[in-house]
């Protein structure tokens, strides 16, 4: 039996404060709730979840580069780095699998400086405004993309 594909889930700055920081925008779910939802969704979809959070742009870039060739897909909520980090965009452009950008709140309803996303230039898709359920949607799609289709199975 082959190991299950891994989906790397990266959470950017201040997401460790979910449930406390601006609950009127982000809701009352915590990062632990997000992780639990991701792991449950991953299990039901047949993928492993590697769940991480950092306030460090450099650390996030290292994780993305390390995932090349090992993760079947990448879910990223870049949070405050969304509209500021060309360095994270450059790291994502190196990744060799599908990338889904997720935001808990709808960026288009937030401050204008939050509207542009550098990350979107590297993303396969973007999900925003569905609360933490957006993570489950993204994992389900990444799991689907990670499964070998007919004719993709290795020959013996």
C-alpha positions as CSV (number, residue, x, y, z in Angstrom):
1,X,0.0,0.0,0.0
2,X,1.4,3.4,-1.0
3,X,1.5,6.2,1.5
4,X,-1.3,8.8,1.3
5,X,-0.4,12.0,-0.4
6,X,0.4,15.0,1.9
7,X,-1.2,18.4,1.7
8,X,0.8,21.2,3.3
9,X,-1.4,23.8,5.1
10,X,0.4,27.0,5.8
11,X,-1.1,29.8,8.0
12,X,0.5,33.2,8.0
13,X,0.9,35.9,10.7
14,X,-1.5,36.4,13.5
15,X,-3.7,33.4,12.6
16,X,-2.6,31.9,15.9
17,X,-4.9,34.6,17.4
18,X,-8.1,33.4,15.7
19,X,-11.0,33.4,18.0
20,X,-9.5,36.4,19.9
21,X,-8.5,38.8,17.2
22,X,-11.4,40.7,15.5
23,X,-14.1,38.0,16.0
24,X,-16.5,40.2,14.1
25,X,-14.3,39.6,11.0
26,X,-12.8,36.2,11.6
27,X,-15.4,34.5,13.8
28,X,-14.8,32.7,17.1
29,X,-13.1,29.5,15.7
30,X,-9.5,29.1,16.8
31,X,-6.5,27.9,14.9
32,X,-6.9,24.6,16.8
33,X,-10.5,24.4,15.3
34,X,-9.0,25.0,11.8
35,X,-6.4,22.3,12.3
36,X,-9.0,19.8,13.5
37,X,-11.2,20.6,10.5
38,X,-8.3,20.2,8.1
39,X,-7.3,16.8,9.6
40,X,-10.8,15.5,9.6
41,X,-11.3,16.6,6.0
42,X,-7.9,15.1,5.0
43,X,-8.8,11.8,6.6
44,X,-12.1,11.6,4.8
45,X,-10.4,12.6,1.5
46,X,-7.5,10.1,1.9
47,X,-4.7,12.6,2.4
48,X,-2.3,13.4,5.2
49,X,-2.2,17.0,6.5
50,X,1.0,18.8,7.5
51,X,-0.4,21.8,9.4
52,X,1.8,24.8,10.2
53,X,1.5,28.5,11.3
54,X,4.2,31.2,11.4
55,X,4.5,34.9,11.8
56,X,7.8,34.7,9.9
57,X,7.9,35.3,6.2
58,X,11.3,33.6,6.0
59,X,10.0,30.4,7.7
60,X,7.0,30.2,5.4
61,X,9.3,30.5,2.4
62,X,11.5,27.7,3.7
63,X,8.4,25.4,4.2
64,X,7.2,26.1,0.7
65,X,10.6,25.3,-0.8
66,X,10.9,22.1,1.3
67,X,7.5,21.0,0.1
68,X,8.7,20.8,-3.5
69,X,8.6,17.2,-4.6
70,X,7.2,16.0,-1.3
71,X,3.7,17.6,-0.9
72,X,1.0,16.7,-3.4
73,X,-0.6,20.1,-2.8
74,X,-0.4,23.3,-0.8
75,X,-3.1,25.3,0.9
76,X,-1.9,28.7,2.1
77,X,-3.6,31.5,4.0
78,X,-0.9,34.1,3.8
79,X,-2.9,36.5,6.0
80,X,-1.0,39.8,6.4
81,X,1.5,38.7,3.8
82,X,-1.2,38.4,1.1
83,X,-0.7,41.9,-0.3
84,X,2.9,42.5,0.7
85,X,5.1,39.5,0.1
86,X,6.7,39.1,-3.3
87,X,9.2,36.8,-1.6
88,X,6.4,34.3,-0.7
89,X,5.1,34.6,-4.3
90,X,8.5,33.7,-5.6
91,X,8.7,30.7,-3.3
92,X,5.3,29.5,-4.4
93,X,6.3,29.8,-8.1
94,X,8.9,27.2,-7.3
95,X,6.4,24.7,-5.9
96,X,5.6,21.9,-8.3
97,X,2.0,21.1,-7.4
98,X,-1.4,22.8,-7.1
99,X,-1.8,25.7,-4.7
100,X,-5.0,27.0,-3.2
101,X,-5.1,30.4,-1.5
102,X,-7.6,30.6,1.4
103,X,-8.9,33.5,3.3
104,X,-11.5,33.3,6.1
105,X,-13.0,36.7,5.4
106,X,-13.8,38.2,2.0
107,X,-10.9,40.4,1.1
108,X,-13.0,42.5,-1.3
109,X,-15.1,43.7,1.7
110,X,-12.1,44.7,3.7
111,X,-9.7,47.7,3.6
112,X,-8.6,48.5,0.0
113,X,-5.0,47.9,0.9
114,X,-5.9,44.2,1.5
115,X,-7.5,43.7,-1.9
116,X,-4.5,42.9,-4.1
117,X,-2.9,39.5,-3.6
118,X,0.6,38.6,-4.8
119,X,-0.1,35.0,-3.8
120,X,-2.9,34.7,-6.2
121,X,-0.4,35.0,-9.1
122,X,0.9,31.5,-8.1
123,X,-2.4,30.0,-7.0
124,X,-4.3,27.4,-8.9
125,X,-7.5,28.7,-7.1
126,X,-8.6,31.1,-4.4
127,X,-11.3,30.6,-1.8
128,X,-12.4,33.5,0.4
129,X,-15.3,34.5,2.6
130,X,-16.5,31.1,3.7
131,X,-15.0,31.2,7.2
132,X,-12.9,28.2,8.2
133,X,-15.0,26.0,5.9
134,X,-12.9,27.4,3.0
135,X,-10.1,25.2,4.3
136,X,-12.2,22.1,4.0
137,X,-13.2,23.1,0.4
138,X,-9.6,23.6,-0.5
139,X,-8.4,20.3,1.0
140,X,-11.1,18.4,-0.8
141,X,-10.1,19.9,-4.1
142,X,-6.3,19.4,-3.4
143,X,-7.0,15.8,-2.4
144,X,-8.9,15.3,-5.7
145,X,-6.0,16.7,-7.7
146,X,-3.5,14.5,-5.7
147,X,-5.2,11.2,-6.5
148,X,-3.9,9.5,-9.6
149,X,-6.5,9.4,-12.4
150,X,-7.0,6.6,-15.0
151,X,-3.8,6.0,-16.8
152,X,-1.7,7.8,-14.2
153,X,-0.9,4.7,-12.2
154,X,2.7,3.5,-12.3
155,X,3.4,0.6,-14.6
156,X,4.9,-2.6,-13.2
